[in-house]
Amino acid sequence: MVRSDNDDALDPLEREAYAWIRRLTSGEATAADVDALKRWRGRSAAHAEAFVSASRLWGALGPAGEHLREGQSAGNTVRRPPVLTRRHMIGGALAASVAGAMVIRPPFGMWPSWSELRADYRTQVGEQRRITVMDGVSIRMNTRTSIALGTRDGEAGIELVAGEASISVPAPVARPFVVEAGGGRTSTLNANFEIRVLDALTCVTCLRQQVDVRYGQRAVTLRDRQQVSYGNGVLGAVADIDPEVVSAWTNGVLLFRMTPLSDVVAELNRYRSGRIVLLNAQLGSRPVNGRFRIDRPDDVLTQIEQAFGVTRKTLPGGVVLLS
């Protein structure tokens, strides 16, 4: 098990729980790791409680940016998230069920979900991969992307479980190629298009030819350089896009044009292990312009420090606080 300088304050079981969290957030976790974790937390209620505690404390660095902001505004001092102990934990049986839910639906996307780990193809943090599926369809997978072959109705196609993919149906095919993603369906006979699934929002971009998008009872047709997003029961309006910006990742770069800093931070969190937390809410609306290499996401942090005069504090586990 991996140790950190902060492990000395923990008992052996807590150290093991934190080692599991570090493994899950490393970007290298596998389905075998999840199976092993399920066996470990099933040893006793104490094991389950330790995992719940470790998950909550680590996850607190996401929404707990709010707590950290409160600490700053109160006295310009960053407060640490409260340490969770067994006195604060819920009962053993409930803790076990919560721990199980955390494996299936990880809080704040801290590690791949069970469905992601069970996908046919999956990329790790910062990894890109190209695959070819039925009918010669070529798919380029971006970082943290999971794809399952086939659709629920048995059609020719895939399910984009999570992440981002650029798909090319190079020549007219006899039957539509279908991509299920985020509860919607995109189909085409011949097109280049991209689909991105992040949290509850799915975005479909047509780069060439035509794709049909259906979500719920609504449907739209996208043509060259058009995009639509859907989620939470709503299919948005069709918008024109700049393909150079949307597809920059396929060239190994991140391209920002007057992009709010909060969106930049969210994008960076996809390409690196750990988590970047923006503590100053006012900074979140500041625009960012620049072109950066995907394989060097921390270069963006350096540029942000210099451009906006922010302070960067690095914590164990790849956590970075910006204030």
VENQUI-V805856 format. One record per residue. N is the residue number from 1. PHI is phi as a letter, one per 20 degrees, with the letter a starting at -180 (999 if undefined). NEAR is the number of other C-alpha atoms within 8 Angstrom. Layout:
BEGIN
n;phi;near
N;PHI;NEAR
N;PHI;NEAR
END
This chain:
BEGIN
n;phi;near
1;999;4
2;e;4
3;d;7
4;c;6
5;f;5
6;e;6
7;f;8
8;f;6
9;e;5
10;d;9
11;e;7
12;g;6
13;f;9
14;f;11
15;f;11
16;f;9
17;f;12
18;f;10
19;f;11
20;f;9
21;f;11
22;f;9
23;f;10
24;f;12
25;e;12
26;f;9
27;n;10
28;d;9
29;f;12
30;c;7
31;f;9
32;f;6
33;f;8
34;f;11
35;f;8
36;f;8
37;f;9
38;g;9
39;f;8
40;f;8
41;f;13
42;e;10
43;f;7
44;a;7
45;f;12
46;f;7
47;f;13
48;f;14
49;f;15
50;f;12
51;f;13
52;g;11
53;f;12
54;f;12
55;f;11
56;f;8
57;f;12
58;f;8
59;f;12
60;g;10
61;f;11
62;e;9
63;f;8
64;f;10
65;g;12
66;f;8
67;f;10
68;f;13
69;f;11
70;f;8
71;f;12
72;f;11
73;f;8
74;f;7
75;b;6
76;l;7
77;c;8
78;f;8
79;e;8
80;f;5
81;g;10
82;g;5
83;f;5
84;e;9
85;c;7
86;f;8
87;f;5
88;e;6
89;e;10
90;f;7
91;g;6
92;g;10
93;f;7
94;f;8
95;f;14
96;f;13
97;f;8
98;f;9
99;f;13
100;f;9
101;f;9
102;f;10
103;f;10
104;f;9
105;c;9
106;g;12
107;f;8
108;m;6
109;m;8
110;f;9
111;b;9
112;f;10
113;f;11
114;g;11
115;f;8
116;f;12
117;f;11
118;e;7
119;f;11
120;f;8
121;c;7
122;b;11
123;d;13
124;e;10
125;f;12
126;m;12
127;e;9
128;c;9
129;b;8
130;d;8
131;c;8
132;c;8
133;d;8
134;g;7
135;m;5
136;m;8
137;f;11
138;d;12
139;c;12
140;d;12
141;e;14
142;e;15
143;g;14
144;l;15
145;d;15
146;c;15
147;c;14
148;d;11
149;f;8
150;n;10
151;d;13
152;f;5
153;e;4
154;m;6
155;f;9
156;f;11
157;r;12
158;b;12
159;d;12
160;e;16
161;f;14
162;a;13
163;n;14
164;b;14
165;b;13
166;d;12
167;c;11
168;c;11
169;d;15
170;f;10
171;c;6
172;g;7
173;d;10
174;f;5
175;c;6
176;g;9
177;e;12
178;d;13
179;d;12
180;e;13
181;b;13
182;l;11
183;n;7
184;d;11
185;c;11
186;d;12
187;c;11
188;a;12
189;d;13
190;a;12
191;a;14
192;d;13
193;b;13
194;c;12
195;c;12
196;c;11
197;d;15
198;c;8
199;l;4
200;e;8
201;d;11
202;d;13
203;c;11
204;d;13
205;c;12
206;e;17
207;e;13
208;b;10
209;m;10
210;b;12
211;c;14
212;d;11
213;d;13
214;c;11
215;b;13
216;m;7
217;e;5
218;d;7
219;b;8
220;c;8
221;d;8
222;d;14
223;c;11
224;g;9
225;m;12
226;c;13
227;b;13
228;b;13
229;c;12
230;b;13
231;q;10
232;l;6
233;n;7
234;c;7
235;d;10
236;f;7
237;e;6
238;f;10
239;c;7
240;e;7
241;c;8
242;e;7
243;f;9
244;f;6
245;f;8
246;f;8
247;e;8
248;g;12
249;f;10
250;f;9
251;d;6
252;m;9
253;c;11
254;d;10
255;d;10
256;d;11
257;c;8
258;l;7
259;e;11
260;g;11
261;g;12
262;f;10
263;f;9
264;f;11
265;f;11
266;f;8
267;f;8
268;f;10
269;f;11
270;f;11
271;d;13
272;b;10
273;f;12
274;n;11
275;b;11
276;e;11
277;d;12
278;e;12
279;e;11
280;e;9
281;f;7
282;f;6
283;f;8
284;g;11
285;e;9
286;f;9
287;f;9
288;c;11
289;c;9
290;r;7
291;c;8
292;c;11
293;f;9
294;f;11
295;f;7
296;c;8
297;f;12
298;f;6
299;f;8
300;f;9
301;f;8
302;f;8
303;f;8
304;f;10
305;g;11
306;f;8
307;f;6
308;d;6
309;m;7
310;e;9
311;d;8
312;d;9
313;c;7
314;d;8
315;d;8
316;g;6
317;n;7
318;m;9
319;e;11
320;c;12
321;d;13
322;d;12
323;b;8
END
